[in-house]
Amino acid sequence: MAFNPVRVPISEQDPKVRAHNFDEVCLGYTEEEAVLEAGRCLTCKAPQCVLGCPVNINIPGFIAHLKTKNFEEAAKEIAKFSALPAVCGRVCPQEKQCEARCVVGKKGDAISIGKLERFTADYAASHGFKVAEPGKPNGKKVAVIGAGPAGLTTAGELAKKGYAVTIFEALHKAGGVLVYGIPEFRLPKEKVVAHEVENVKALGVEIITDVIIGKTLTIDQLFNEYKFDAVFIGSGAGLPKFMGIPGETANQCLSANEFLTRVNLMRAFDPEYDTPVHVGKKVAVVGGGNVAMDAVRTALRLGADASIVYRRSEEELPARVEEVHHAKEEGVKFELLTNPTEILTDEQGNVTGMKCVRMELGEPDASGRRRPQVIPNSEFVMDVDMVIMSLGTSPNPLISSTTKGLDTNSHGCLIANEETGKTTHDLVWAGGDAVTGAATVILAMGAGKKAAAAIDEALSNLNLKQN
């Protein structure tokens, strides 16, 4: 078959239609489309794409099975490396990771690895394939704090090695940011997230919700009273950051975390749910990352005239190109090279507008992006009645403040070895946003996978010493 430099296009909801619903935007490949796209893969002997994947999925291996329509084997191959393939296939920044290293991408479009992973996982789910098995019990117990991507990955990896794993989750649903952060139109909760969580539970992992470690229980109690042999902290970074400008305490000024949690976890997008969430007529979302895109596209769907306010240019936007493209298609406005200086309010403390200044880009800063500088005498007022701040997050200090010997850095993140996840506390590991601050789902999964391997090695060596 002749080499095809163009990837197989994927169907999406019409922008004018999806701007008014919370159904999934991308409709996924059909069997025929997936096989055709898989056929473009060159099955490299030294695949660079694998090196770009934080969980090192055997990408040519699973794609080779797709070529021959052996979808079950493709799913089993992915399951050796990833606990959340249907999630990763939807939300991972493949264009910066596996697909960025694809050899085919040098002479045409990179293989659509993410969309093929999504197809494989969805096919396995719809056909009831059992793709992973628990390991033979080894008598060791591990506690995992947080049922987000890092925690679920760590738990799944350890369960496959025979550990008895219990996840302690603060909220009433497992999934972490997959449930309360990423919107339904990007990541369906029941169809995808709940199913992935059930796959982890099928490995024997117990998930206990409504338990706040540091308040309901402490890490010391997990060791001393409940006799866990090791603890992994994957509690995420749920503490929002603000600008520190006047007016941020206004009634209609809130963090993207709070806004998305209310909409997602409390189903404010569903008319049958009476969820207390306010959405203004004109909403400004301050920030340019994926969370900002999620917030602004959610506000748009709830009826707002929604805008992104970002202090750099489009070229510097940290959000995925696909998310920016989708936002534009749906009607989101972009106020670029713009920075807020004050939130204006009325006598009741309600938002009536936002003072801003125009920016220009100077020399690159430490991040490598050109530093934004204020243009003199460029002040203006945006007509908005709601402001959502999406400026990043940091870990909640509750766990570190209630655990002696668990050190944090100046940003409040847990100090942990980059390769193993080992913290400064004996027999405690950590990974994901609790260590790095707000990052991506797949990087949290990669950290969880490394930590699981390190926990297994440490407890195995401990067992040998005891014997």
N, C-alpha and C positions, 0 to 999 in steps of 0.2 A: 504494500500500500504506500502511495506517495506521501511524503511528509506534508502535513497541513500546518502552516504557521499560525492559523487563526483558531482560537479556542471556540468550542461549541457554546453558543449564547445560552443564557439561562432565563427562564420566564420570570417576570415580576408582575405584581399588581400594577394597574395603571395609576400613576401618581395622583390624578384628580380624584380617583376613587379611594385610594389608601390613605389620603390625607384626612379622611373622615372616619376611618375605622382602625381597630387595633389588631387586625388580622396580619399574619406574617407577610412581609413585603416580598421576599424572595420565595418563589414557589418550588425551587429545586429541580434537579434533573429527572427526566424519565429514565427507564432502563436503557432504552435505545440511545439516548443522549449521553448517559454515563459511559456506556461501552464505547461510543464513538470518541468521547473526550479521552478516555483511558488509552485508546489506541494511538493517541499522539505521543504518549510517553515513550522515551527511548530506552528505558530500563538500564540506566547507566550502571557500569560495574563499580564505579566509585561515586555514588550519588551525593552530590553536594546538598540536595534538598534536605536530606536526613540531618546534616550538620546544622541546618537552619531551624530545625524543630526542637523546641525546648524539652520535649519528652522523647525525642529520637525515634519517632514512628518509622518503621520500615516502609517508607512510601512507595518505592518501586515494587516491593513485595505485595502490598495490598492492591496496588493498581494492576499488577500482572494478573491477579485473580479476577479483577473486574473485566479485563480484556476477554477472558474466557467465560464470562457470565457466572463465575463461581462466587456468588455474592456472600454466601455463608463463610467461606474460607477467607474472603477479604475482611469480613467483620472480625473473625477470630484473630487475624494477623494484627489488626489495629488494637484489639483488646489486650494484646500482649504488652502494649506500651501506654495506652491511654484509657482512663476510667470514664472519660466524658466526651466521646467522639462526636455525638450529635450536637453538643454545645460548642466544641472547638470548631467544627465545620461551619458554624454560623457566626461566631464572634471573634475568632482569632485573626490577628493582622497578618494573614499569610503573605500579603504582598511585600511585607518587610522581613519575612522569615523564610519559610520553605520555598515559596514561589519566587522570592528574590534571588535564590541561588539556582533555580531551574535552568539547566543547559538549553532547553528548548526556547527559553525566554530571551536568549541572546540573538536569535534569528527570527523571532516572532513572539506570539503570546506565550507566557509561561503556562505550563499545565495547570488547570484549575483544581489544584490539590484540595483546597478547602471544600469546594463544592462536591468533589468526589468523596471526601471523607463524610460529609453530611449525608450524601445519598446512601453510602454504605451503612451508616448507623441507622438511618431512618428505615432502610430496607430490613435490617436485622430486627428492629423493633416491631415493624408491622408483620413480620413473619415469625415472631416469637423465638428467634435463635437464642440459644444459651451459649454465650461466647467466652465465659470465664468461670472457673471453678475455685472454691476455697481450698486452701492447703490443709494438709494433715495437722491437727491441733498440736502445738508444741508446748502448751502449758504456760505461756507467757501472756500477760495482759498489758495492753497499751491504751492510754486515754488520749483522745484527740479533742482539742478545744476548737470548735467552729466547724460548721457543716458547709463551708464554702468550697471553692475549687481546690485550695491547698489541703484542707482537712479531708475532703472526700477522696482525693487522690492518695494521700498518705494512708488512709484507712483501707482503701481498696488494695493497695500494694501490700500492706502488712497482712491483710486477711488472706491473700493468695499465698502468703508464706506460712500460714498456720497460726497467726496471732489472734487472740481474742480481743477485738477492738470495740471500744465504746466511744461514740462521738457525743460531746456535750454541746448543745446549740442554745444560744441565748434567746432566739426568737421562736415562734411557734411553728415555723416551717423550716425544713432543711433546704439548703441551697445557697445560703449567703447572698452575695451580690447577684447570683444567677436568678434569684427569686425577687429580691427587693430593689435591685439596681437596674438591671437591663430590662427595657420595656418588652411587653408582650409581642409587639410587631417585629422585634428582632429575635426574640427567644421565647417561644410559647412555653408557658409554665407546665401545663398538664401533659401536653404531647411530648415535650422534650425533657425539661428539668426533672419533673416528678418521675419519669421513666428512668432517667440516668441514676437518680437517687435510689430507686428500687433495685437497680442492677447492683449497686454497692451493698445494699442490705441483703441481697440474695447471696452475697459472699459470706454472710454471717455477721456483718457489722451491725451493732446495736446503736440506734440514734435516740438520744434522750433530749427532748426540746424543753424550752422554758427554764434552762439552767444557766445562770450567769456566773461564770468562774471569776472569783474575786469578790463575790457577794453571796450567792447561794452556797457555793462551795469554794474552797481555796485549793491551790495546787498542792499545798502541804497535806490537805485532807485526802486528796487523790492518792498520794503515796502512803500516808500513815494509816488512814482508816479503810480505804478501799483497795489497798495493796496493789496498785498498778506498778508495773516494772519500768515504765517510761511514759513520758508525756510529750505530745506534739502540740504546739500552739499555732493555730491557723485562724486566728480571730479577726483577721482583716484590718482595715483602716477606716473606721466609721466616723471619725471625728472631723467634721468639716472645717475648712479654712475660710476666713473672710478677709476683706481688704483693709478693714480698720478705718473706713471713711465715714463721715457724718451721715446719719440716717439709716444705717444698716440694721437698727433695731426696730424699724418700721413694721407695721402689721403685715404688709404684703411683700416683705423682703425675707427670703428664706434660702436655705441651702438646697442644692440639687439633690442631695441625699434625702432630706426630709420630703421634698416634693415627689421624687420617684418612689420612695418607700410607701407613701400614702397611696399613690396611684396603683402601684404594682401589688404590694402585699395586702392592701385593703380594697383592691379591685375598684378604684374610683372610676375606671374607664367603663365599667359595667353598669348600665342604668338600673339594674335590679339591686344594686348595692347602694345604701345610703351612707356614703363615705364623706366625712367632713374635709373636703379639699376645695380650696378657693382657687379659681383660675381667672386672672384678669382679662380685660378686653385687649390690652396691649401689653405683651410680656417681653421683657429683655432678659436674656440669659447671658451672664458674663462669664466668658471662658471659651476655649476653643478645642477642648479634648472630646473624647468619645462620650463622656458623661454629659457634657454640655450639649452635644448633638442629641443624645437621648432625651434630655430635659426639654429642649426647644421643640423637638418633633412630637413629644408628648403633649406639650402645651398647645401646639398647633391642632392636634387631633381633638383636644378638649374645647376647641372653638376660639382660641386666641389668635390675634395678629402677632406672630412671634418672630423675634429677631435675636441673632447672635451678636454680642458686642465683644470684640477681641482686639487687643492692643497691637498685634502684629498684622502682617499681610496674610493672604490666603496661602502663600507658599510655606509659611511657618506654622500653619494650623497643625496641631499634633493629632487631631482626629484622623481616623481612616479615610482615605480618599473616597471610598464607597459610601460612607456615612455622610460626608459633605455633599456628594453628588445627589444622594437620595433626598437630603434636606432641601437642596435647591429645587429639585424637581417638584417637591411637595409644596413649595411656596414660602419657605423660611427666608427671611431677609438677613443680610450680612452687613453689619456695621463694622468694617475692618479698620485697622489703624485708629482705633477709638478706645479711650480709657475713661471709666467713670471717676468722678471726684466727689460726688455727693448725691445721696438719695433725698429727694424733696418730698415733704409730707404736709398734710393739712393739720388742723388743730386736733383732730382725732388720732393722729399718728398713721394715717393711711398714705400710701405712696401716690404722689401726684406727678412725678417726673424724675428724671435723672440727669444731673449735670455731668457733662463729659468734655474731654479735650481731644483734639486730633493729635495723632502721633506720626512720627517719621522714623525710619530705621537707620540706626547708626552702625557702629562697628560690632562684630560678633561678641557675645558674652561667653560665660563659661560653658553654656549648653551648646555653643556653636552656632546659635541663631543670632541674627543681628539685633542689637539692643534697641528697644523702642525709646524714643525721646519725644518730649512734649513740644509741639509747635506753638510758639508764643502767640497769645491773643486768638486762640482757636476755640475758646469755650462755646458750648452750645447746650441746649436742654432737649433731651429726648422725651417725647410724649409717651409715657408709660404709666401703668397703674399696678404693675407687679414686677419685681426683680428677683431673679433666681441666680444665686452665686454658685458657680461651678469652677472652683479654683484649686481643687485637689483636697486630699484628706490625710489625716495622720491617725495612728493607732490610738484607741482609747487607753488611758493610763491605768485603768482599773486592775488589770492582771499584774502588771509590773509593780504597782504600788502596794500590792498585797502579797508579794512573793519576794522574800529575801534572797539575794544572790542572783537575781534576774536583772541584768544591766540593760540600760537603754542608751541610745545616742542623743545628741542635742535636739533631734527632731522627734523624740519620743518613740522611736522604732527600736524593737528588740535587737540587741547585738547578737548576731549568729554567724557562724562560719558559712561562707558563700557556697562551698562545695558539699557540706554535710548538714547544715542547718543547726549544728550544735550551739547551744546558748552558753552563757556563763554559769548556768545552774546545772548541777550534776543530774544526768538522766532526763534533761529537758531539751527538746529540739523545737525549732520554729521555722516558719517559712511563709512566703506570700506577702501580702500587703502589711502584715504585722511587723515584718522585717524591712521591707523595701519602701513602705509608703505606697500610695495608690499606684498600681501598675496594671498589667493585663491578666486575664484569666489563665492563659497558657503559661505565663511566667510563674504564676502561683502554683500551677500544676507541676511545672518542672521542679520547683523548690520542694514540693511535697514528695515527689518521686525520689529526689536525692536524699531527703530526710528519712524516708522509709528504708532505703538501702542502708543508711548510716545507723539507724535504730536497730535494724536486723543484725548488722555486724557487731554493734556494741553489746547487745543482749546475748548473741551467740558466743562471743568471747567471754562474757561474764559467766555464762553457763559452763564453759570449758574450765574456767578458773575454779569454779565452785566444785566441779567434779574432780 
